[in-house]
Amino acid sequence: MVDVQPESPNTREINTKQVASLVLAVALIAGLIAFVVQNSESTPIKWLWWNTSAPLWVVIVISVVAGSLLLEITGWLIRRRRKDR
């Protein structure tokens, strides 16, 4: 005789979370692919004495990363300053 135990609620919840995470990841990847395809044209970049061109999506991604880094550095400096008081 085989001892079959009913599925516990925690296992069902984990599976639901995994499915939701997978759906979110697929939607994010699809959105990223659409973003790259729609913004693939080259755009000129002029900054100080530096002139070049790059795909628009590259310029946007670099700008977002640079802005995020500046935000994190600023937050770190503020927290450090408050801690030193």
N, C-alpha and C positions, 0 to 999 in steps of 0.2 A: 504494500500500500504506500502511495506517495503522499507525503505530508505537504500540502499546498497551503501556504499562508497568504492571506489577502495582502494586496499592495498597501503599504503604509502611506498616510497622507503626505509625509515628508518627501518620500520618493516621487510622488506625483507632482509636488510643488517644484522640486528640482528639475524634473523633466519639462514642466511648463516654463520655468525660468530659462532653461537651455534653449528651448524652441524660440522664446521671445528674443533672446540674445542673438540667435542665429538669424532670425528675420531682420532684426535691427542691423546686424552686420552686412547682410545682403543688400538692404536698402541703402546703407551708407556707401558701400562699394559701387552700387549702381549710380548713385548720385555723384560720386567722385568721377566715375568714368564719363558721365554726361557733362560734368563741369570741364574736364580736360578736353573733350571733343569740341564743345562749344566755344572754348577759349584758346584754341590752338594757333590762332593767327599771330604773326610776329608783331611786336610793338617796339618802337624806339625807346631807349632809356638814356636820358641825359642827366648826369649828376656831377656837379663840379666840372672837372676836366675829362670825365669819363663818358664816352659815347659808345653805345652798343645797341643791340636789339636782342630780344628773347621772346619766346611765346608768352602770351598774356597770363596763362595759368601759372607759369613759373614766377612771374613778377608778383602776382597776387599771393602765392604761397610764401614766397620769401618775405613779403611785406607783413603777412600775418605772423610768421615765425618771429621776425624781428620785433614786432609790436608786443608779442607775448613775452619775449625775453626781457624787453624794457619794462613791462609791467611787473614781472617777477622780480627783477633786480630792484626796482623802486620799492615794491612791497617788502623785500628783504631788508633794504636800507632803513625803511621806516620802523619795522619791527626791531631791528638791531638798535636803533636810536632810542626807542621807547624802553628797551630792556636795560640800556646803559644808565638810564635816569635813576 
